[in-house]
Amino acid sequence: MSFSASVLTLYPEMFPGVLGLSLAGRALEAGTWSLEAIQIRDFASDRHRTVDDTPAGGGAGMVMRADVLASAIDHASPAGDPRPRLLMSPRGRPLTQARVRELAAGPGAVIVCGRFEGVDQRVIEARGLEEVSVGDFILSGGEPAALVLLDAVVRLLPGVMGNAVSGDEESFENGLLEHPHYTRPQEFEGRQIPEVLTSGNHKKIAAWRRAESERLTKERRPDLLAAHPLVK
């Protein structure tokens, strides 16, 4: 069974976008995963296809309507659909590599892309939407975040990466940032490849890579260390 993604959006033309290229694009063409972009406006009931309204209690901007969005979700994910329902939102739980792996091991995902000031809270609760954030910043809408999430997930699907173990030592896979990489030429503008990497001693190479991962994590992402007790 292939991974099936349904994206609810006001801009379906943004998909597949970059997901139609490179590894994800080849996997999409091969049927390893599928992508359906659904226009939320198609589920509006008025002739203007209105999807938003002013916020209750006043304030700037507009809010996506619960009734319209619920109809779109029900169409994309009818009763019995095992796929999780995700809402790309800056107030959601941060997307982690662990969550990406969980999603990649599942049947797919229904992804709601918010716009304007946000989504009516009632539809989030009524349709069990899991709010997911890709970072502590604001985007113009959920579409770029959905592309990021899907790219992270699709590359982990069986057969997408040429080497099945390519991702094993990447950043966040073991709780640490990834070690530095080098390749030919041996010397570049006076900088040499670290001698240990050309020694042929695999035990020393592994130890060096681990030490470099720990060093970089301590310098750049000390917040990761609390969740990785092996690093002192």
Secondary structure as UniProt FT lines:
FT   STRAND          3..9
FT   HELIX           12..14
FT   HELIX           17..20
FT   HELIX           22..30
FT   STRAND          33..39
FT   HELIX           40..43
FT   TURN            47..48
FT   STRAND          52..53
FT   TURN            56..57
FT   STRAND          63..64
FT   HELIX           66..76
FT   TURN            79..80
FT   STRAND          85..94
FT   HELIX           97..104
FT   STRAND          108..113
FT   TURN            116..117
FT   HELIX           121..126
FT   TURN            127..128
FT   STRAND          130..133
FT   HELIX           142..154
FT   TURN            155..156
FT   TURN            158..160
FT   TURN            164..169
FT   TURN            171..173
FT   STRAND          187..188
FT   TURN            189..190
FT   STRAND          191..192
FT   HELIX           195..198
FT   HELIX           202..220
FT   HELIX           222..227
FT   TURN            229..230
//
